């Protein structure tokens, strides 16, 4: 089973760190919410985990896991919806490793794509252009595509931002299904009540680690207050911190 281990990890851009000296592990089958103040390095951490950002210091170990085995949903602003493609074709992209560049679509694969759309509540939307979808509908499409990826690790960056409560509830059911299948789930979230209700583990980040463990212990008021104090003390003009020896 895959384990993702962070050892004294520092991540950032142009050698300016956004995540400092973070250590810990996402255990197989765990379901972890990543929370913290705005600008605390949450999205940066996910990009490091999926291999889009190289560490400035420390390391990320993906034991028994290849990078392509991580299903990643970035913030929607990073996805171009103007491309002329249908809902069904977008979902089918989740099968590209099985189809290959020149492979054909077997009926079984079409059925899997249709089943994924049914699971996320989009039956009948197959031929609709993605540019004509609402934000919530498009988020459902992306979840359907991730269903087809069938990855052991699922990484989600603010999956419920700016969508209606009904869509959020439906997609939380999909995440619970993944968790029941013993997949490892890592999600950046802002709604603490949502985290308490659905996510057993939480990582509270304020560029540095504040707390990581059971949600009930992490989301204690003293930890949240500490994260706010750390946020208020940030100095974006500060030089890069010295790297620790691993």
C-alpha positions as CSV (number, residue, x, y, z in Angstrom):
1,X,0.0,0.0,0.0
2,X,1.4,3.5,-0.9
3,X,2.6,5.8,1.8
4,X,3.6,9.5,1.2
5,X,6.2,10.7,3.6
6,X,7.5,14.3,3.9
7,X,10.9,14.8,5.5
8,X,12.0,18.3,6.5
9,X,10.2,19.5,3.3
10,X,10.5,23.0,2.1
11,X,8.6,24.1,-1.0
12,X,8.3,27.5,-2.7
13,X,8.8,29.6,-5.8
14,X,11.9,31.3,-7.0
15,X,13.6,30.1,-3.8
16,X,11.0,31.9,-1.7
17,X,9.5,29.3,0.6
18,X,5.8,28.8,1.1
19,X,6.1,25.6,3.2
20,X,8.8,25.3,5.8
21,X,10.5,22.2,7.1
22,X,7.4,20.0,7.1
23,X,7.6,16.3,8.2
24,X,5.0,13.6,8.5
25,X,3.2,10.8,6.6
26,X,-0.1,10.2,4.8
27,X,-0.7,6.6,5.7
28,X,-2.4,4.1,3.3
29,X,-6.2,4.5,3.3
30,X,-6.1,7.8,5.3
31,X,-8.4,10.6,4.6
32,X,-6.8,14.0,5.5
33,X,-8.0,17.5,5.3
34,X,-5.3,20.2,4.8
35,X,-6.4,23.5,6.4
36,X,-4.9,26.8,7.4
37,X,-5.1,30.5,6.8
38,X,-5.1,32.0,3.3
39,X,-1.6,31.9,1.9
40,X,-0.4,29.2,4.3
41,X,1.0,27.0,1.6
42,X,-1.8,24.4,1.3
43,X,-2.0,24.4,-2.5
44,X,1.8,24.6,-2.7
45,X,2.0,21.4,-0.6
46,X,-0.4,19.6,-2.9
47,X,1.7,20.5,-5.9
48,X,4.7,19.1,-4.2
49,X,3.0,15.9,-3.4
50,X,1.8,15.3,-7.0
51,X,5.2,16.2,-8.4
52,X,4.5,19.5,-10.0
53,X,6.8,21.4,-7.7
54,X,10.3,20.3,-6.7
55,X,11.4,20.7,-3.1
56,X,13.7,23.6,-2.1
57,X,14.8,21.4,0.7
58,X,14.0,18.0,2.3
59,X,12.3,15.3,0.3
60,X,9.0,13.6,-0.6
61,X,8.9,9.9,-0.7
62,X,6.1,8.1,-2.5
63,X,6.6,4.5,-1.4
64,X,5.0,1.9,-3.7
65,X,3.6,4.7,-5.7
66,X,4.3,6.2,-9.1
67,X,3.5,9.9,-9.9
68,X,0.9,8.9,-12.5
69,X,-1.0,6.9,-9.8
70,X,-2.0,10.1,-8.0
71,X,-5.3,11.6,-9.2
72,X,-5.1,15.3,-8.8
73,X,-7.8,17.9,-9.0
74,X,-6.4,21.5,-9.0
75,X,-8.4,24.6,-8.3
76,X,-10.8,25.1,-11.2
77,X,-9.2,28.4,-12.2
78,X,-6.3,26.4,-13.5
79,X,-8.5,24.4,-15.9
80,X,-9.4,25.9,-19.3
81,X,-13.1,25.4,-20.0
82,X,-13.1,27.2,-23.3
83,X,-11.7,24.1,-25.1
84,X,-14.5,22.7,-27.4
85,X,-15.0,19.3,-25.8
86,X,-18.0,17.4,-24.6
87,X,-18.7,16.1,-21.1
88,X,-18.3,12.5,-22.1
89,X,-15.0,13.1,-23.9
90,X,-13.7,15.0,-20.9
91,X,-14.6,12.1,-18.6
92,X,-13.1,9.5,-21.0
93,X,-9.7,11.3,-20.7
94,X,-9.5,9.5,-17.4
95,X,-9.1,6.3,-19.3
96,X,-6.2,7.5,-21.5
97,X,-3.7,5.1,-20.0
98,X,-5.9,2.1,-20.8
99,X,-6.8,3.3,-24.3
100,X,-3.4,4.6,-25.4
101,X,-2.7,7.2,-28.1
102,X,-4.1,5.2,-31.0
103,X,-6.3,2.8,-29.1
104,X,-10.0,2.5,-29.7
105,X,-12.8,2.7,-27.1
106,X,-14.4,-0.6,-26.3
107,X,-18.0,-0.7,-25.3
108,X,-16.9,-1.7,-21.7
109,X,-15.0,1.6,-21.4
110,X,-17.9,3.6,-22.7
111,X,-20.1,2.0,-20.1
112,X,-17.6,2.8,-17.4
113,X,-17.7,6.5,-18.4
114,X,-21.5,6.6,-18.5
115,X,-21.6,4.9,-15.0
116,X,-19.2,7.5,-13.7
117,X,-21.4,10.3,-14.9
118,X,-24.4,8.6,-13.3
119,X,-22.5,8.3,-10.0
120,X,-21.9,12.1,-9.9
121,X,-25.5,12.9,-11.0
122,X,-24.8,13.9,-14.6
123,X,-26.7,11.2,-16.6
124,X,-28.0,12.8,-19.8
125,X,-25.2,15.4,-19.9
126,X,-22.9,13.3,-22.1
127,X,-23.0,15.4,-25.3
128,X,-23.1,18.8,-23.6
129,X,-20.1,21.1,-24.1
130,X,-18.1,21.7,-20.9
131,X,-18.2,25.5,-21.6
132,X,-22.0,25.4,-21.1
133,X,-21.9,23.9,-17.6
134,X,-22.3,25.6,-14.3
135,X,-19.4,25.6,-11.8
136,X,-21.0,22.8,-9.8
137,X,-21.8,20.7,-12.9
138,X,-18.2,21.0,-14.2
139,X,-16.9,20.0,-10.7
140,X,-19.0,16.8,-11.1
141,X,-17.5,16.2,-14.5
142,X,-14.0,16.3,-13.0
143,X,-15.0,13.9,-10.2
144,X,-16.4,11.5,-12.8
145,X,-13.0,11.6,-14.7
146,X,-11.2,10.9,-11.4
147,X,-13.4,7.9,-10.8
148,X,-12.2,6.4,-14.1
149,X,-8.5,7.1,-13.2
150,X,-9.0,4.5,-10.4
151,X,-5.9,5.8,-8.6
152,X,-4.8,4.7,-5.1
153,X,-4.2,8.3,-4.0
154,X,-6.6,11.2,-4.6
155,X,-5.5,14.8,-4.1
156,X,-8.1,17.6,-4.2
157,X,-7.4,21.3,-4.0
158,X,-10.5,23.2,-2.7
159,X,-13.0,20.8,-4.4
160,X,-16.1,22.5,-3.0
161,X,-15.2,26.2,-3.6
162,X,-18.0,28.2,-5.1
163,X,-20.4,25.4,-5.6
164,X,-23.9,24.8,-4.2
165,X,-24.5,22.7,-1.1
166,X,-26.4,20.0,-3.0
167,X,-23.4,19.4,-5.3
168,X,-21.1,19.4,-2.3
169,X,-23.1,16.7,-0.5
170,X,-23.1,14.5,-3.6
171,X,-19.4,14.9,-4.1
172,X,-18.7,14.2,-0.5
173,X,-20.4,10.9,-1.0
174,X,-18.0,10.1,-3.8
175,X,-15.1,10.9,-1.5
176,X,-16.5,8.7,1.2
177,X,-16.8,5.9,-1.4
178,X,-13.1,6.3,-2.2
179,X,-12.3,6.2,1.5
180,X,-14.3,3.0,1.8
181,X,-12.2,1.5,-1.0
182,X,-9.1,2.2,1.1
183,X,-7.7,4.9,-1.2
184,X,-5.6,7.7,0.3
185,X,-7.4,11.0,0.2
186,X,-5.8,14.4,0.7
187,X,-8.0,17.5,0.3
188,X,-7.5,21.3,0.9
189,X,-10.6,22.6,2.6
190,X,-11.9,25.7,4.3
191,X,-15.1,24.7,6.0
192,X,-14.1,23.4,9.5
193,X,-17.5,21.9,10.2
194,X,-17.2,19.9,6.9
195,X,-13.8,18.7,8.0
196,X,-15.1,17.7,11.4
197,X,-18.0,15.8,9.9
198,X,-16.2,13.9,7.2
199,X,-12.4,13.9,7.6
200,X,-10.8,11.7,10.3
201,X,-7.4,13.3,9.9
202,X,-6.3,16.9,9.6
203,X,-3.1,18.8,8.8
204,X,-3.1,22.4,10.0
205,X,-0.6,24.4,8.2
206,X,0.6,28.0,8.5
207,X,3.6,27.7,6.2
208,X,5.0,25.7,9.1
209,X,3.3,22.7,10.7
210,X,0.9,23.7,13.5
211,X,-0.6,20.3,14.1
212,X,-1.2,17.0,12.3
213,X,-3.3,14.1,13.6
214,X,-6.9,13.3,14.5
215,X,-9.3,16.1,13.4
216,X,-10.7,16.5,16.9
217,X,-7.3,17.1,18.4
218,X,-6.0,19.3,15.5
219,X,-9.0,21.6,15.3
220,X,-8.8,22.7,18.9
221,X,-9.1,26.4,19.5
222,X,-5.5,26.8,20.8
223,X,-4.2,25.3,17.5
224,X,-6.4,27.6,15.4
225,X,-5.4,30.6,17.4
226,X,-1.7,29.7,17.0
227,X,-2.2,29.4,13.2
228,X,-3.8,32.9,13.1
229,X,-0.9,34.4,15.1
230,X,1.6,32.8,12.7
231,X,-0.3,34.1,9.8
232,X,-0.2,37.7,11.2
233,X,3.5,37.4,11.7
234,X,4.4,36.5,8.1
235,X,7.0,38.5,6.3
236,X,6.8,38.0,2.6
237,X,10.0,40.0,2.1
238,X,12.0,37.7,4.4
239,X,15.0,35.8,2.9
240,X,14.8,32.1,2.5
241,X,15.3,30.2,5.7
242,X,18.4,28.1,6.2
243,X,17.9,24.4,5.2
244,X,18.2,21.8,7.9
245,X,20.3,18.8,7.5
246,X,18.2,15.6,7.0
